[in-house]
Amino acid sequence: MFEEKDIRQIEERGSSVKTVEEQVERFKKGFPWMKIVAPATPERGIQVLTAAEEEAAEKYYERAGVNGKCKFVPASGAASRMFKDLFSGLETLRSGSDVAPDSSAARFAAAIREFAFYDKELFGEPEDTPDYRKTVLERTLTGEGLNYGAKPKGVIKFHRYGDGEVRTAFAEHLVEAQNYMRNSDGTANIVVTISPEHRRLFEEAYEAVRDIYEKRYGVKYNITFTYQDKATDTVAVDVENRPFRTETDSLLFRPAGHGALIYNLNNIKEEVVSIKNIDNVANERLLPVTAKYKKVLLGKCLELRDRIFGYLRELDACTDICSEEGQALCGRIESFLDRELCIRLPEISDCREKADMLRRKLNRPIRVCGMVKNQGEPGGGPFVIAGKDGSTSLQILESVQINMSDEHARAALSSATHFNPVDLVCCLHDYKGQPFNLLEHVDHDAGFISSKSYQGRELKALELPGLWNGSMSDWNTMFVEVPLDTFNPVKVVLDLLRPAHQ
């Protein structure tokens, strides 16, 4: 399948021929559909806490002992999708035509003064003319001005404050981290995944605010910028599942989605990690509600950790698992897993075999995911899934993982009440204080294949199991309802006009 020059190209990327051959084979056989038992709902699968329970979770987090905390922020890639509609409008204006009054381009130009990056000297006073709209788009998107079309979302100015301070999305994550992810020694650890070509921009954005924020908030930041390893890129294929070749006859490799970031997450040494996308931030006036529910999730995660660790130590101390006492312990654990995590085991008659399975289910990484009521926003859905070992579990599925030709799967999707806004907290150490190897807990059958193009030619791309989907498939998972106020993503530039960003 591969020539000598292909082998050199593969190995120079840190991959192997065997890995690439397996990827090509995956295109041919595809991925199995997830077997949905039911949507996770407040009736089963999503915990809806009372005010007293929320307060108890916050307090639990504040007094629990942890071996270090870290905030993990996926921030790779440029903001091109954020400005996709503006690029289309600019193309229209450059052709000599005007854009429609209700188009994103027209609305953006009309509201330019409302954006944090507005500068009178750069943009002038708004005018209702095609020339002005063209000027605004060019000076926003291209090197004639801000060049935002080629910059990462993290360094784009999101918010302007009354005192004249302007913050990027990255700066807002710094402000958040010092609030709810501060360590006992006053440090705040943040790992940000970026593209190598954007490192200088992030470093400049950090240097611009570090001293100010450390003095203002009394915090010491420890920032780590990491890259998605090129060895995790996947080979593309053509429509006939043959390795796709570029105009220079080279193999085409593509970033394999956020699932590749499980390698970055696996390198974090701290026990407790909060994960939140770079664009999901709000004006600081909403920080109290954001921080409150992050602390609620963190408290629930640590409560769950301590319950699980307790059961594992009881199993260690049990000298005869088949005794009446041992069977009673197994019964309590089985009931706990079913009630709290929707894990139902298959029928197992042998007492030792059942105890071994209970131990395997307990001794895994833990995640607690915020779930918001479904308001039509994009995001993965929470479901109860039947696994390969006959047990059930809570999983987050993207729509592409759901077999829409299956009536039961369609019904489950349509009756789902919540979605995941990528707001989760994790415990990454086991009950003996050792870090889990997260790569051992990935479901490699949970990726998907997407259709893309390269210079007008159709191709297929392989997405690795998503970071909060298949990459965390073999984790202990809890879903907790959080308010929609905690979810304020900026997927397109006009989202910055929403109240949370003004």
URPECOR-V481194 format. One record per pair of residues at least 12 apart in sequence whose C-alpha atoms are under 8 Angstrom apart, sorted by sequence separation. I is the first residue (numbers start at 1). J is the second residue. D is the distance in whole Angstrom. If there is no record, write none. Layout:
I J D
I J D
This chain:
123 135 8
156 168 5
157 169 7
177 189 8
382 394 7
383 395 5
449 461 6
450 462 7
488 500 7
113 126 8
123 136 6
155 168 5
156 169 7
177 190 8
382 395 6
383 396 6
449 462 5
450 463 7
89 103 8
112 126 7
154 168 6
155 169 6
315 329 8
382 396 5
383 397 7
448 462 6
449 463 6
89 104 8
90 105 8
154 169 5
155 170 6
236 251 8
314 329 8
381 396 5
382 397 6
447 462 8
448 463 5
89 105 5
110 126 7
123 139 7
153 169 7
154 170 5
235 251 7
236 252 6
380 396 6
381 397 5
447 463 6
448 464 7
109 126 7
110 127 8
122 139 7
235 252 6
236 253 6
380 397 5
381 398 6
447 464 5
448 465 7
86 104 7
110 128 7
235 253 4
236 254 7
380 398 5
381 399 8
446 464 8
447 465 4
85 104 6
86 105 5
234 253 5
235 254 6
379 398 7
380 399 7
446 465 5
447 466 7
85 105 7
233 253 6
234 254 6
444 464 8
445 465 7
446 466 8
233 254 5
234 255 6
444 465 6
233 255 4
234 256 6
311 333 7
443 465 7
109 132 8
122 145 7
232 255 7
233 256 5
442 465 7
446 469 8
447 470 7
109 133 5
112 136 8
232 256 7
327 351 7
330 354 8
334 358 7
396 420 7
446 470 5
230 255 7
330 355 6
333 358 7
445 470 8
446 471 8
199 225 8
444 470 7
106 133 7
109 136 6
233 260 8
443 470 5
444 471 8
105 133 7
109 137 7
232 260 6
330 358 7
442 470 6
443 471 6
322 351 6
442 471 4
443 472 8
321 351 7
322 352 7
441 471 7
442 472 6
443 473 6
99 130 8
188 219 7
190 221 8
192 223 8
194 225 7
196 227 6
229 260 8
321 352 7
441 472 7
442 473 6
443 474 7
98 130 6
105 137 8
186 218 7
187 219 6
188 220 6
189 221 6
190 222 6
191 223 6
192 224 6
193 225 6
194 226 6
195 227 6
228 260 7
381 413 8
439 471 8
441 473 7
442 474 6
186 219 5
187 220 5
188 221 5
189 222 5
190 223 5
191 224 5
192 225 5
193 226 5
194 227 5
195 228 7
228 261 6
441 474 5
171 205 8
186 220 6
187 221 6
188 222 6
189 223 6
190 224 6
191 225 6
192 226 6
193 227 5
194 228 7
321 355 7
382 416 8
441 475 7
170 205 8
171 206 7
187 222 7
189 224 8
191 226 7
193 228 7
381 416 7
170 206 8
228 264 7
382 418 7
93 130 7
168 205 8
182 219 8
227 264 8
381 418 7
382 419 6
93 131 8
171 209 7
175 213 7
226 264 7
381 419 4
382 420 7
117 156 8
178 217 7
380 419 6
381 420 6
93 133 8
94 134 7
117 157 6
379 419 6
380 420 5
93 134 6
116 157 6
117 158 7
178 219 6
379 420 5
380 421 7
116 158 6
342 384 7
374 416 8
379 421 6
115 158 7
116 159 5
346 389 8
374 417 6
378 421 8
379 422 8
90 134 6
115 159 8
116 160 5
315 359 8
346 390 5
373 417 6
374 418 5
115 160 8
345 390 7
346 391 6
373 418 4
374 419 6
401 446 8
152 198 7
155 201 7
345 391 5
372 418 5
373 419 7
401 447 8
422 468 8
90 137 6
151 198 7
155 202 7
312 359 7
344 391 5
345 392 7
371 418 6
372 419 6
401 448 7
90 138 7
154 202 8
343 391 6
344 392 5
371 419 6
372 420 7
400 448 7
117 166 8
343 392 5
344 393 7
371 420 5
372 421 7
87 137 8
116 166 6
155 205 6
312 362 7
342 392 7
343 393 5
370 420 6
371 421 7
86 137 7
116 167 8
312 363 7
342 393 6
343 394 8
369 420 7
370 421 7
341 393 7
342 394 6
370 422 8
371 423 8
341 394 7
369 422 8
370 423 5
87 141 8
308 362 6
369 423 6
370 424 6
308 363 8
369 424 4
368 424 6
369 425 7
367 424 7
368 425 5
83 141 8
367 425 6
368 426 6
367 426 4
366 426 5
367 427 6
305 366 7
365 426 7
366 427 5
365 427 6
366 428 7
365 428 5
365 429 7
301 366 7
365 430 7
83 149 7
301 367 7
364 430 7
421 487 6
301 368 6
363 430 7
193 261 8
300 368 7
363 431 8
79 148 7
80 149 5
79 149 6
80 150 7
298 368 8
78 149 7
79 150 7
80 151 8
82 153 8
193 264 8
297 368 6
365 436 7
398 469 8
78 150 6
79 151 6
297 369 7
364 436 7
396 468 7
397 469 6
78 151 5
79 152 5
297 370 7
365 438 8
396 469 5
78 152 4
79 153 5
395 469 7
77 152 6
78 153 6
76 152 7
77 153 8
75 152 8
364 441 8
75 153 7
395 473 7
75 154 6
395 477 7
394 477 6
393 477 8
394 478 7
181 274 8
382 479 8
173 278 8
71 177 7
170 278 7
173 281 7
367 475 7
369 477 8
371 479 6
373 481 8
169 278 6
172 281 6
366 475 6
367 476 6
368 477 6
369 478 6
370 479 6
371 480 6
372 481 6
71 181 7
169 279 6
172 282 8
364 474 7
365 475 5
366 476 5
367 477 5
368 478 5
369 479 5
370 480 5
371 481 5
372 482 5
373 483 8
70 181 7
172 283 8
176 287 7
180 291 6
364 475 6
365 476 6
366 477 6
367 478 6
368 479 6
369 480 6
370 481 6
371 482 6
372 483 6
373 484 7
69 181 6
169 281 7
172 284 8
179 291 7
364 476 6
368 480 7
370 482 6
372 484 6
69 182 7
69 183 6
180 294 7
362 476 7
68 183 7
176 291 7
180 295 7
361 476 7
73 190 7
75 192 6
76 193 6
77 194 7
70 188 7
71 189 6
72 190 6
73 191 6
74 192 6
75 193 5
76 194 4
77 195 6
69 188 8
70 189 5
71 190 5
72 191 5
73 192 5
74 193 5
75 194 5
76 195 5
312 431 7
69 189 7
70 190 6
71 191 6
72 192 6
73 193 6
74 194 7
70 191 7
72 193 8
309 430 8
305 427 7
309 431 5
154 278 6
159 283 6
301 425 7
153 278 7
154 279 7
301 426 7
302 427 8
153 279 7
301 427 7
297 424 7
298 425 6
297 425 7
341 476 7
341 477 6
341 478 6
340 478 7
277 422 7
276 422 6
277 423 8
275 422 7
276 423 5
275 423 6
276 424 7
274 423 8
275 424 5
274 424 6
275 425 6
76 227 8
274 425 4
76 228 8
273 425 6
274 426 6
272 425 7
273 426 5
272 426 6
273 427 7
272 427 5
273 428 8
271 427 6
272 428 6
271 428 5
270 428 8
271 429 5
271 435 7
269 435 7
266 437 7
266 438 6
266 439 7
263 438 8
262 438 7
263 439 7
262 439 7
297 480 7
74 258 8
74 261 8
293 482 7
72 265 8
293 486 8
290 485 8
289 485 8
290 486 5
289 486 7
70 270 6
68 269 8
69 270 5
72 273 7
74 275 8
68 270 5
69 271 6
70 272 6
71 273 6
72 274 6
73 275 6
74 276 7
75 277 7
67 270 6
68 271 6
69 272 5
70 273 5
71 274 5
72 275 5
73 276 6
74 277 5
75 278 5
67 271 5
68 272 6
69 273 6
70 274 6
71 275 6
72 276 7
73 277 6
74 278 6
259 463 7
260 464 6
66 271 7
67 272 7
71 276 8
73 278 6
256 461 8
259 464 5
260 465 8
262 467 6
66 272 7
256 462 6
257 463 5
258 464 8
259 465 5
260 466 8
261 467 6
281 487 8
282 488 6
254 461 7
256 463 5
257 464 6
259 466 4
260 467 7
280 487 6
281 488 6
256 464 5
258 466 6
259 467 4
280 488 5
281 489 7
257 466 7
258 467 6
259 468 8
262 471 7
279 488 8
280 489 4
27 237 8
279 489 5
280 490 7
23 234 7
24 235 7
259 470 8
279 490 5
23 235 7
259 471 6
279 491 7
24 237 7
28 241 6
20 234 7
27 241 6
286 500 7
20 235 7
244 459 7
14 230 7
15 231 5
13 230 6
14 231 5
15 232 8
24 241 7
283 500 6
13 231 5
24 242 7
282 500 5
283 501 5
24 243 7
239 458 7
241 460 8
282 501 6
283 502 7
238 458 7
239 459 6
238 459 5
239 460 7
237 459 6
238 460 6
236 459 7
237 460 5
236 460 6
237 461 7
236 461 5
235 461 7
236 462 7
234 461 8
235 462 7
234 462 6
234 463 8
58 292 7
61 295 6
61 296 8
58 295 5
61 298 6
62 299 8
57 295 7
58 296 5
61 299 4
64 302 7
57 296 5
60 299 5
61 300 8
57 297 8
58 298 8
59 299 7
60 300 8
55 296 8
57 298 8
58 299 5
61 302 7
9 251 8
54 296 6
57 299 4
60 302 8
57 300 6
60 303 7
6 250 7
6 251 7
57 303 8
45 340 8
45 341 7
45 342 6
44 342 8
46 371 8
45 383 8
158 496 7
45 384 7
41 382 8
40 382 5
159 501 6
160 502 7
39 382 6
40 383 5
158 501 7
159 502 7
39 383 4
40 384 6
38 383 6
39 384 6
37 383 8
38 384 5
36 383 7
37 384 5
38 385 7
36 384 6
37 385 5
36 385 5
37 386 6
45 394 7
35 385 6
36 386 6
34 385 7
35 386 6
34 386 8
35 387 7
40 394 7
34 401 7
33 401 6
34 402 6
33 402 6
34 403 8
33 403 6
36 408 8
36 409 6
39 412 5
38 412 6
39 413 7
41 416 7
36 412 8
39 415 7
40 416 7
41 417 6
39 416 5
40 417 8
41 418 7
39 417 8
115 496 7
115 497 7
114 497 7
108 494 7
114 502 8
104 494 7
82 490 8
84 492 8
82 491 6
83 492 6
81 491 8
82 492 4
83 493 6
81 492 7
82 493 6
34 446 8
32 445 7
31 445 6
32 446 8
31 446 7
31 447 7
31 448 6
30 448 8
30 449 7
27 449 7
49 480 8
46 478 7
47 479 6
48 480 6
49 481 7
45 478 8
46 479 5
47 480 5
48 481 5
45 479 7
46 480 5
47 481 6
27 462 7
46 481 6
23 462 8
